Amino acid sequence: MAISVVWLQIRGVRRGYLAPMTARMDQLLKLHAADPADAELCYMIGLEHGKTGALDDALAWLDKALAADPAFGYAYFQKGKHLMDVGRDADATAALDAGIAAARQAGDAKALGELQELRASIDG
């Protein structure tokens, strides 16, 4: 009996979690349609895809964010993180190294520190 209750609670959490994400995604996609060059919208759509486990879609949207704003440090961070999650450490390293260079050039010390920390975690 306890297992059924736990299963229902988990199921309820999933249902409650996915419904707002769908509404957020719909809103983000509408905003993106109005301004497809907005790097932050591409980034946010990438984050939403990442939350659902759609990592290929997440990576594609993060690439769109970086195409729109090559200095977007946190897009590099998320891209590196997702690549690490699927075991593509060499690709993650390349993304994080590019992000580190972009953050240095932009003078974004906070992003630089976070990118360097994630990069160091790959090397162990």
N, C-alpha and C positions, 0 to 999 in steps of 0.2 A: 504493500500500500504506500509506504513512504517513497518508494522509487517512482510510483506514478505521480505523486504530488510534486516531487522534484522535477520530473520530466515535464509536467504541465507548467511549472513555474519557469523552467528554461524556455519552453516553447512560447510562453507568454512574453518573456523578455525579448526573444527574437522577433516576435510579431510586433511588439511595441518599438523595437529598435529599427526594424527595417521600414516601417511605414513612414516615420519622420524622415528617414534618409531618402526615400523615394520622393517625398514632397520637396525636400531640399534640392535633390538632383534636378527635379523638374524646373524649379525656380532658377537654379544655376544655368541650366541649358537655355532657358528663355532669355536670361540676361546675356549669355554668351552669343546667342543669335543676334542680339541687338548690337553687340560690340565684340566681334570675334578676335580682335587684336588685344584684348585685355588679358595680360599675363596672369593677374591674380585670379580671375575667373577660371582660367585654364588650370591653374594650380589647385583651386578649391574643388573643381570637378575631379581632378586627379586624386585628391585626398578622399573624396567620397567613394570613388571606385576602389581605392585601397582598403577602405573600411569594409567593403563587401567581399574582399578577396579577389576582385577582378584586377589582378596585378598587371596584365598586359595592357588593359585599358588605362589603368593608373599611369603606367609608364608612358603611354602614348600622349596622354594629356599633360604630363609633366614635361615631355619633350616640346609640346606646343607652347607651354609657359616659357620654357627656355628659349625657344625660337623668337618669341615676342619680347623677352627681356633676358638677354644673356648674362646679366649680372644678378639674377634672382637666386641668391644663395640658398634659400630654403627649398627651392625646387630641386636643386642639386642634392640637398640633404635627403629629401624624400625619395628621390630617384635612387640614390645610393643605398638607402635603407631597404627599399623594395627589391633591388637587385641582390642585396645580401640575403634577404628572406628566401629567395629562390636559388641560392647557392651560386650566383654569378659574381663571385668575389672580384674577379679581374675587371669585369664591367663596372662593378660598384667602385672599385679603386679609381678607375678612369673618371667616372662621374664625380666622385668626391674630390679628386685632384683638380678637375676643372672648376668645381665650386670653390675650392680653396683659393685658386688663382683669381676667380671673379670676385670673391669676398675681399681679398687683399686689395685688388684694384679699386673696388668700390669704397673701401675703408669701413666695411661692416664688421666690426670687431666681434660682435655677438655671434653672427653667422659663422665667421671664421673659426671661432673657438669650438662651436658645435660641430662643424664640418671636420675639423682636425681631430676632435675626440672620436667621432664615428670612424674616421679613416684609421686612427690608431687601433681601434678595436678589431679591424680586419687582420692586422699584423700580429695580433695576439698580445 
